[in-house]
Amino acid sequence: MVVNVEITGLTERAFLEVCRRRGQTPEEVFEKAARHEIAAFLDFMESDVDPTTRKHRERVGSAMRGMLEVAGVARSWPYTDSDAPKSFEAAVCAAKQRGLKVAAELRAAGLGR
């Protein structure tokens, strides 16, 4: 399968940095992401066939989404080119600042070292 994906600006720069840090080509990163999504879909199908398993998955999923939301962790790149930070470096800096804040909050709550 060949899929053409066009990303530009800050999103492109961020994606290429992800590839560089992983030591992978953009194609390898996209393939890994596709395989991850397929595995998640199959996990969902597996756990959705039985009502008991489905309820457990929904409870765990809801708890995890709540924890991520409270921690301020986004599951996807939150910016478009129209609402992006001034630079990729500014986005990295903001992410590090959020990480320090979350770590301090977790330590204060007795959950870290």
C-alpha positions as CSV (number, residue, x, y, z in Angstrom):
1,M,0.0,0.0,0.0
2,V,1.2,3.5,-0.8
3,V,-0.2,6.4,1.2
4,N,0.6,10.0,0.6
5,V,0.6,12.1,3.7
6,E,1.4,15.8,3.5
7,I,2.5,17.6,6.7
8,T,4.2,20.9,6.8
9,G,5.8,23.5,9.0
10,L,6.3,22.7,12.7
11,T,4.5,19.3,12.5
12,E,7.0,18.2,9.8
13,R,10.0,19.4,11.8
14,A,8.7,17.7,15.0
15,F,8.0,14.4,13.1
16,L,11.5,14.4,11.5
17,E,13.0,14.9,15.0
18,V,11.0,11.9,16.3
19,C,12.4,9.9,13.4
20,R,15.9,11.1,14.1
21,R,15.7,10.3,17.8
22,R,14.4,6.8,17.1
23,G,17.0,6.2,14.4
24,Q,14.2,5.3,12.0
25,T,13.0,6.5,8.6
26,P,9.6,8.2,8.4
27,E,8.4,5.1,6.6
28,E,9.5,2.9,9.5
29,V,7.8,5.2,12.1
30,F,4.5,5.2,10.1
31,E,4.6,1.5,9.7
32,K,5.2,1.0,13.5
33,A,2.3,3.4,14.2
34,A,0.0,1.5,11.8
35,R,0.9,-1.8,13.4
36,H,0.3,-0.3,16.9
37,E,-3.1,0.9,15.8
38,I,-4.0,-2.5,14.3
39,A,-2.9,-4.2,17.5
40,A,-5.0,-1.8,19.6
41,F,-8.0,-2.5,17.3
42,L,-7.6,-6.3,17.7
43,D,-7.2,-5.9,21.5
44,F,-10.4,-3.9,21.5
45,M,-12.2,-6.6,19.4
46,E,-10.9,-9.3,21.7
47,S,-12.0,-7.6,24.9
48,D,-15.3,-6.4,23.5
49,V,-16.8,-9.9,22.8
50,D,-17.6,-10.6,26.4
51,P,-19.6,-8.1,28.5
52,T,-17.6,-8.7,31.6
53,T,-14.3,-8.1,29.8
54,R,-15.8,-5.1,28.0
55,K,-16.8,-3.5,31.3
56,H,-13.3,-4.1,32.8
57,R,-11.6,-2.6,29.7
58,E,-13.9,0.5,29.9
59,R,-13.2,1.0,33.6
60,V,-9.4,0.7,33.0
61,G,-9.5,2.9,29.9
62,S,-11.5,5.5,31.7
63,A,-9.1,5.5,34.7
64,M,-6.1,5.8,32.4
65,R,-7.6,8.6,30.3
66,G,-8.4,10.4,33.6
67,M,-4.8,10.0,34.8
68,L,-3.4,11.3,31.5
69,E,-5.8,14.2,31.5
70,V,-4.9,15.2,35.1
71,A,-1.2,14.9,34.2
72,G,-1.7,17.1,31.2
73,V,-0.3,14.4,28.9
74,A,-1.8,14.6,25.4
75,R,-2.0,11.4,23.3
76,S,-1.4,13.2,20.1
77,W,0.5,16.1,18.7
78,P,-1.8,18.9,19.9
79,Y,-0.8,21.6,17.4
80,T,-1.8,22.5,13.9
81,D,0.3,24.8,11.8
82,S,-2.3,27.6,12.6
83,D,-2.1,27.3,16.4
84,A,1.5,26.0,16.8
85,P,4.0,27.5,19.2
86,K,6.5,30.0,17.7
87,S,9.0,27.3,17.1
88,F,9.7,23.6,17.6
89,E,12.2,24.6,20.4
90,A,9.3,26.5,22.2
91,A,7.2,23.3,22.0
92,V,10.0,21.2,23.4
93,C,10.6,23.8,26.2
94,A,6.9,23.8,27.1
95,A,6.8,20.0,27.2
96,K,9.8,19.9,29.5
97,Q,8.2,22.5,31.8
98,R,5.0,20.5,32.0
99,G,7.1,17.4,32.7
100,L,8.8,19.1,35.6
101,K,5.5,20.4,37.0
102,V,3.9,16.9,36.8
103,A,6.9,15.3,38.4
104,A,6.9,17.8,41.3
105,E,3.1,17.2,41.8
106,L,3.7,13.5,41.8
107,R,6.5,13.8,44.4
108,A,4.3,16.1,46.5
109,A,1.6,13.4,46.4
110,G,4.1,10.8,47.6
111,L,4.1,9.0,44.2
112,G,7.7,9.7,43.2
113,R,11.2,9.7,44.6
